[in-house]
Amino acid sequence: MHVQDSHWSPASALAAGGMTMSAAGNGRDTSRTTPLRVDAQRNLEHVLRAAREVFGELGYGAPMEDVARRARVGVGTVYRRFPSKDVLVRRIAEEETSRLTNQARAALGQEDEPWSALSRFLRTSVASGAGRLLPPQVLRVSVEDGAGGPPRVPQQRTQPGPAELRLVPDQPVAVAPVPAVGADDDAGTSALLEVVGQLVDRARAAGELRADVSVSDVLLVIATAAPSLPDAAQQAAASARLLDILLEGLRSRPA
């Protein structure tokens, strides 16, 4: 027994167990890789959810530190997934543009009556909160209405005039720089404006929408939110009441 003990080594023990040093190392790495991937995915979901909440409440000017705090992760974790704030803003804006487009298409496909389709789209969009995250480029794209009229989505300026579209509150807020617009952004924006334009055109042609209402007005309604209230039921009631008032403002009146 003493002779056998004197020849013992870690390598011989691994060999006796049918495992090599390399296999042991691989086994050790594999046991750690899977939970790390799960954690990374979970952190990403937390960051995206927090970004939607923070940007929806404070606008795209909110700092990354606020997003990290809401996600309960370090700000370094946020920057590891999104190397700049522009990248995160673009990700959120693209997702919300796609969500609004899908909601508009669903309203077109599921509602035969033009006003019901437009109303359904507005109610669904406001309830989802997607309108508060409209990407800046959506409000800067100028789309002609095809009849020689004014742009349906006017250019937005930092200091708008009295008749211009303004989607920011009167009190000072932090303004985030608008990220560079790529081909994918343009495609998503165009798809949204096209399908919302169909909703508007149908309701107007049916005589149920005021003649002066444009796509920009619909986007303004979607982006308008009731003040935040501490009670969830009161918040929902206030949002529904505000939307009812805005919808009545869009409807045509008998001559």
Secondary structure, DSSP 8 states (H G I E B T S, - for coil): -HHHHHT--HHHHHHHTT--HHHHHHHHHHHHHHHHHHHHHHHHHHHHHHHHHHHHHH-TTS-HHHHHHHHTS-HHHHHHH-SSHHHHHHHHHHHHHHHHHHHHHHHHHH--SHHHHHHHHHHHHHHHTGGGG--GGGGT-----SSS---SS----SS--TTS---S-SS-----------HHHHHHHHHHHHHHHHHHHHHHHTT-B-TT--HHHHHHHHH------SSHHHHHHHHHHHHHHHHHHHB----
